[in-house]
Every structure is written in structure tokens, then in C-alpha cells.
């Protein structure tokens, strides 16, 4: 049986942030089922002692090894990574402005997109609507966030 490919994009699972921890737990669970091939675009990646059982793809760095401002959330590298990995599903976890470029990716129609996004205030900006509509599935942290997404 061919395993489905999932590309995760959030804080590097090697970090100790909220996004990293949630992403690491969800993707580790899925990886252990044996049903999926998982790779993660890890924002702000640094090597730590955190165990991660799937490959991490870093965003672009400059000549001195620092993360570039233009690609810190994979705005530049995302389309190429999608073309190379050919995921069935892209799962993003981050604020709207960290992942809105997925909606505009030239290869957007080649994958399903689950957008897991925190909403902790209202009203949300009207420009968010097009990104929400581009996602195949929207996931909010709770009922409040989902209500805000529905009304946008």
C-alpha cells in the first residue's frame, strides 16, 4: 500500500514553542501509524535534543547560516518543496500571516490543505477571507475561533 504524503509546516519540531509541540505530537502520531510519509518545513529550525522521527526541511539561509527574512515562513521555498515532495496533504499550523502564501502558491491545486490557525480576537481582517476559502479544511483552536472564521 502506498503511503499518503503529508507536508507539515509550522515551527520546527525541534523547538520548544506551542506551535512546535502541537505539530510534533500530531505528526509523530501519524508517522507511527505507518500509513503516512511525513516531512516538515520547520520554521526557525535549530538542532536540539528533541527527538523527531521524520525529516525536517529548513527554510532558506543566507551565506552566514542565518534564516533569511524573505523566507522565514517558507514564502519563497514552499512551491519548490511541494514540487519536489509532491504531498497529498499540506497541514499548516500558524497565524494567518505565516501561512497565507499557501493560498497563492502556483502549485496550490496539487494538494489538499488543512489550515490549523489560532483566532483569538475579532473582528478578523476581511483580507483573511480569501485565505480561509482557499483552505480545504479550517481548524480553529476552539468554538470561538471557528465562529469568527465562519463569519469572515
PAZAPA-4460 file (N, C-alpha, C; in steps of 0.05 Angstrom, whole numbers, plus 32768, in hexadecimal, padded with zeros to 4 digits):
% residues 152
    n_x    n_y    n_z   ca_x   ca_y   ca_z    c_x    c_y    c_z   seq   type   mol
   8011   7FE8   8000   8000   8000   8000   8012   8019   8000     1      X     A
   800C   802B   7FEE   801B   8044   7FEC   8012   8057   8002     2      X     A
   8026   8061   8010   8020   8073   8026   801A   808F   801C     3      X     A
   8006   809C   8028   8000   80B8   8021   8016   80CA   802C     4      X     A
   801C   80DF   801C   8031   80F2   8024   8024   810A   8031     5      X     A
   802F   8111   8049   8026   8129   8057   803E   813C   805B     6      X     A
   803A   8154   8053   804E   8169   8058   8043   817B   806E     7      X     A
   8051   817C   8084   8049   818D   809B   8059   81A6   8099     8      X     A
   804D   81BD   80A0   805C   81D6   80A0   8054   81E5   80B9     9      X     A
   8068   81E9   80CB   8064   81F7   80E4   8080   81FC   80F0    10      X     A
   8081   8205   8109   809B   8208   8116   80A8   81ED   8116    11      X     A
   80C3   81ED   8113   80D2   81D4   8112   80CA   81C2   812A    12      X     A
   80C5   81A8   8126   80BE   8197   813C   80D5   8193   8150    13      X     A
   80EC   819D   8149   8103   819C   815C   8101   81B2   8171    14      X     A
   80F0   81C5   816D   80EE   81DC   817F   80DA   81D6   8196    15      X     A
   80DA   81E8   81A9   80C8   81E5   81C0   80B4   81FC   81C0    16      X     A
   80A4   81FE   81AB   808F   8212   81A9   8074   8204   81A8    17      X     A
   805F   8213   81AC   8044   8206   81AA   803F   81FA   818F    18      X     A
   8045   8209   8179   8040   81FE   815E   8052   81E5   815A    19      X     A
   806B   81E6   8162   807D   81D0   815F   8073   81B7   816D    20      X     A
   806A   81BB   8186   8061   81A4   8196   8048   8197   818B    21      X     A
   8035   81A7   8182   801C   819C   8176   8023   818D   815C    22      X     A
   8033   819A   814B   803A   818E   8132   804A   8174   8136    23      X     A
   805D   8174   8149   806D   815C   814E   805B   8145   8158    24      X     A
   8049   814B   816A   8037   8135   8174   8025   812A   815F    25      X     A
   8018   813B   814F   8006   8132   813A   8015   8122   8125    26      X     A
   802B   812D   811B   803A   8120   8106   8048   8106   8110    27      X     A
   8052   8106   8128   805E   80ED   8133   8049   80D7   8135    28      X     A
   8031   80DE   813E   801B   80CA   813F   8016   80BF   8123    29      X     A
   8012   80D0   8110   800C   80C8   80F5   8023   80B7   80E9    30      X     A
   803C   80BF   80EE   8053   80B0   80E3   8053   8094   80EF    31      X     A
   804D   8091   8108   804E   8077   8115   8038   8064   810C    32      X     A
   8024   806E   80FF   800F   805C   80F4   801A   804C   80DC    33      X     A
   802F   8056   80D0   803A   8049   80B8   802A   804E   809F    34      X     A
   8015   805E   80A0   8004   8064   8089   800E   807C   8079    35      X     A
   8020   808C   8085   8027   80A6   8078   8045   80A9   8076    36      X     A
   804D   80B8   8062   8068   80C1   805F   8067   80DF   8066    37      X     A
   8076   80E6   807B   8074   8102   8085   808E   8110   8082    38      X     A
   808C   8129   807A   80A3   813C   807A   8098   8156   8086    39      X     A
   80AA   8165   8092   80A1   817E   809F   80B3   8195   8096    40      X     A
   80A7   81AA   808C   80B5   81C4   8089   80B5   81D0   80A5    41      X     A
   80CD   81D1   80B1   80CF   81DB   80CC   80DA   81F7   80CE    42      X     A
   80C8   820A   80D4   80D0   8226   80D7   80E3   8229   80EE    43      X     A
   80F7   823A   80EB   810B   8241   8100   811A   8228   810B    44      X     A
   811E   8215   80FA   812A   81FC   8103   8145   8200   8110    45      X     A
   8148   81F2   8127   8162   81EF   8135   8163   81D3   813F    46      X     A
   817B   81C8   813F   817D   81AC   8149   817D   81AD   8167    47      X     A
   816B   819C   8173   8169   8199   8190   8169   817C   8196    48      X     A
   8165   8175   81AF   8164   8159   81B7   8148   814D   81B3    49      X     A
   8136   815C   81A8   811A   8152   81A4   811B   813D   818E    50      X     A
   810F   8126   8194   810E   8110   8181   80F8   8115   816C    51      X     A
   8100   8113   8153   80ED   8116   813D   80F2   80FF   812A    52      X     A
   80DC   80F1   8123   80DF   80D8   8113   80D8   80DB   80F6    53      X     A
   80D8   80F3   80EC   80D3   80F9   80D0   80E5   8110   80C7    54      X     A
   80EA   8112   80AD   80FD   8126   80A3   80F2   8143   80A7    55      X     A
   8105   8155   80AD   80FF   8171   80B0   810D   8180   8099    56      X     A
   80FE   8190   808B   8109   81A1   8075   810B   81BD   8080    57      X     A
   8122   81C8   807E   8126   81E4   8088   811F   81F8   8073    58      X     A
   8119   8210   807C   8114   8226   8069   8130   8230   8060    59      X     A
   812F   8242   804C   8149   824C   8040   8159   825B   8055    60      X     A
   8173   8259   8052   8186   8267   8064   8199   8277   8052    61      X     A
   81A4   828C   805F   81B8   829C   8050   81D4   8290   8052    62      X     A
   81E8   829D   8047   8203   8293   8046   820E   828C   8061    63      X     A
   8205   829B   8076   8210   8296   8091   81FF   8282   80A1    64      X     A
   81EB   8276   8093   81DB   8261   80A0   81C3   826C   80B0    65      X     A
   81BD   8285   80AD   81A5   8291   80BB   818D   828F   80A9    66      X     A
   8176   828B   80B5   815C   828A   80A7   8158   82A4   8099    67      X     A
   814F   82A2   8080   814B   82BB   8071   812F   82C6   8077    68      X     A
   812D   82E0   8078   8114   82EE   807D   80FF   82E7   8069    69      X     A
   8107   82E4   804F   80F5   82DE   8039   80E9   82C2   803B    70      X     A
   80F6   82B0   8049   80ED   8294   8049   80E9   8289   8064    71      X     A
   80E7   8299   8079   80E5   828E   8094   80CC   827D   8098    72      X     A
   80B7   8282   8088   809F   8271   8089   809B   8261   806F    73      X     A
   80B1   825D   8061   80B1   824E   8048   80A2   825B   8031    74      X     A
   809F   8275   8032   8091   8283   801C   809E   827E   8001    75      X     A
   80B9   827C   8000   80C7   8277   7FE7   80CA   8259   7FE1    76      X     A
   80D1   824A   7FF6   80D8   822E   7FF1   80C1   821B   7FF0    77      X     A
   80A9   8223   7FF9   8093   8210   7FFA   808B   8204   7FDF    78      X     A
   8088   8214   7FCA   8081   8207   7FB0   8095   81F2   7FA6    79      X     A
   80AE   81F7   7FAA   80C3   81E4   7FA1   80C1   81CB   7FB2    80      X     A
   80BE   81CE   7FCC   80BC   81B6   7FDE   80A4   81A5   7FD6    81      X     A
   808D   81B2   7FD0   8075   81A4   7FC7   807B   8195   7FAD    82      X     A
   8088   81A2   7F9A   808E   8196   7F81   80A0   817D   7F84    83      X     A
   80B3   817F   7F97   80C5   8168   7F9B   80B9   8151   7FAB    84      X     A
   80AA   8158   7FC0   809F   8143   7FD2   8084   8138   7FC7    85      X     A
   8075   8148   7FBA   805B   8141   7FAF   8048   8137   7FC5    86      X     A
   8042   8147   7FD9   8031   813E   7FEE   8014   813B   7FE5    87      X     A
   8006   8128   7FF1   7FE9   8126   7FEE   7FDB   813B   7FFF    88      X     A
   7FE7   8141   8015   7FDB   8153   8029   7FF1   8166   8034    89      X     A
   7FEA   817F   8037   7FFA   8192   8045   7FEB   819A   805E    90      X     A
   7FF8   8198   8075   7FEC   819E   808F   7FFC   81B5   809A    91      X     A
   7FEF   81CC   809D   7FFE   81E4   80A8   7FF3   81EA   80C4    92      X     A
   8005   81F3   80D5   7FFE   81FC   80EF   800D   8216   80F4    93      X     A
   7FFE   822C   80F4   800A   8246   80F8   7FF5   825C   80F4    94      X     A
   7FFD   8274   80FC   7FEB   828B   80F8   7FE6   828F   80DA    95      X     A
   7FD0   829C   80D4   7FC9   82A1   80B8   7FE0   82AC   80A7    96      X     A
   7FED   82C0   80B1   8002   82CD   80A2   801B   82BC   809E    97      X     A
   801D   82A6   80AD   8033   8293   80A9   802E   827F   8093    98      X     A
   8015   827A   808D   800E   8265   807A   7FFD   826F   8062    99      X     A
   7FF7   8289   8060   7FE6   8292   804B   7FF1   828D   802F   100      X     A
   800B   828B   802D   8018   8286   8013   8011   826B   8007   101      X     A
   8008   8258   8018   8000   823E   800E   7FE8   8241   7FFA   102      X     A
   7FD6   8253   8001   7FBE   8258   7FF0   7FC6   8262   7FD4   103      X     A
   7FDD   8270   7FD2   7FE5   827C   7FB9   7FFB   826B   7FAB   104      X     A
   8002   8255   7FB6   8018   8245   7FAA   8010   823C   7F8D   105      X     A
   8023   823D   7F7A   801C   8236   7F5F   8013   8219   7F5C   106      X     A
   801B   8208   7F6E   8014   81EB   7F6D   7FFE   81E4   7F82   107      X     A
   7FEF   81F8   7F8A   7FDB   81F4   7F9F   7FC7   81DE   7F99   108      X     A
   7FC0   81DA   7F80   7FAC   81C6   7F79   7FB6   81AA   7F7A   109      X     A
   7FD0   81A7   7F80   7FDC   818C   7F80   7FDA   817E   7F9B   110      X     A
   7FCF   818B   7FAF   7FCD   817F   7FCA   7FB4   8189   7FD8   111      X     A
   7FAB   8179   7FEC   7F96   8182   7FFE   7FA4   8192   8015   112      X     A
   7F96   81A5   8020   7FA2   81B6   8034   7F91   81B7   804D   113      X     A
   7F9C   81AF   8064   7F8F   81B3   807E   7F9E   81CA   808B   114      X     A
   7F8E   81DF   8091   7F99   81F7   809D   7F90   81F8   80BA   115      X     A
   7FA3   81F3   80CC   7F9E   81F4   80E9   7FA8   820F   80F3   116      X     A
   7F95   8220   80FB   7F9C   823C   80FF   7F90   8247   8119   117      X     A
   7FA1   8254   8129   7F95   8261   8141   7F86   827A   813A   118      X     A
   7F6F   827D   8146   7F5F   8296   8144   7F59   829D   8161   119      X     A
   7F64   82B4   8169   7F60   82BB   8186   7F55   82D7   8189   120      X     A
   7F49   82E1   8175   7F3D   82FC   8176   7F2A   8300   815F   121      X     A
   7F1A   8315   8160   7F09   831C   814A   7F05   833A   8149   122      X     A
   7EFD   8344   8133   7EF9   8335   811A   7F13   832E   810D   123      X     A
   7F13   8319   80FE   7F2B   8312   80EF   7F2B   8323   80D5   124      X     A
   7F43   8329   80CB   7F44   833A   80B3   7F36   832D   809C   125      X     A
   7F28   833D   808C   7F19   8333   8075   7F2B   8326   8061   126      X     A
   7F44   832E   805F   7F56   8322   804B   7F5C   8304   8052   127      X     A
   7F56   82FC   806A   7F5B   82E0   8071   7F47   82CD   8063   128      X     A
   7F31   82D8   805B   7F1C   82C7   804F   7F26   82B6   8037   129      X     A
   7F35   82C2   8026   7F3F   82B4   800E   7F51   829C   8016   130      X     A
   7F61   82A0   802B   7F72   828A   8034   7F61   8274   8040   131      X     A
   7F4E   827C   8051   7F3C   8268   805D   7F2E   8258   8048   132      X     A
   7F25   8265   8033   7F16   8258   801E   7F28   8246   800D   133      X     A
   7F42   824C   800C   7F55   823C   7FFC   7F5C   8221   800A   134      X     A
   7F59   8221   8025   7F5F   8208   8034   7F49   81F4   802F   135      X     A
   7F50   81DB   802D   7F3C   81C6   802A   7F2E   81C0   8045   136      X     A
   7F3D   81C2   805A   7F32   81BE   8075   7F3E   81D3   8087   137      X     A
   7F2D   81E1   8096   7F36   81F4   80AA   7F33   81E8   80C6   138      X     A
   7F47   81EB   80D6   7F46   81E1   80F2   7F4D   81F8   8104   139      X     A
   7F3C   81FD   8117   7F40   8212   812B   7F47   8205   8145   140      X     A
   7F53   8215   8158   7F5A   820A   8172   7F41   8204   8183   141      X     A
   7F2B   8210   817C   7F13   820C   818C   7EFA   8217   817E   142      X     A
   7EE3   8215   818C   7ECA   821F   8180   7ECB   823C   8179   143      X     A
   7ED7   824C   818B   7ED9   8269   8186   7EE6   826F   816B   144      X     A
   7EFE   8263   8167   7F0C   8268   814E   7EFD   825F   8135   145      X     A
   7EEF   8248   8138   7EE0   823E   8121   7EC9   8251   811B   146      X     A
   7EBC   825B   812E   7EA6   826F   812A   7EB0   8287   811B   147      X     A
   7EC8   8291   8123   7ED4   82A9   8116   7EDA   82A2   80F9   148      X     A
   7EE5   828A   80F4   7EEC   8282   80D9   7ED2   8280   80C7   149      X     A
   7EBD   8275   80D2   7EA4   8272   80C3   7E98   828D   80BB   150      X     A
   7E9C   82A1   80CC   7E90   82BB   80C7   7EA2   82CC   80B5   151      X     A
   7EB9   82C3   80AF   7ECB   82D3   809E   7EC5   82CD   8082   152      X     A
***
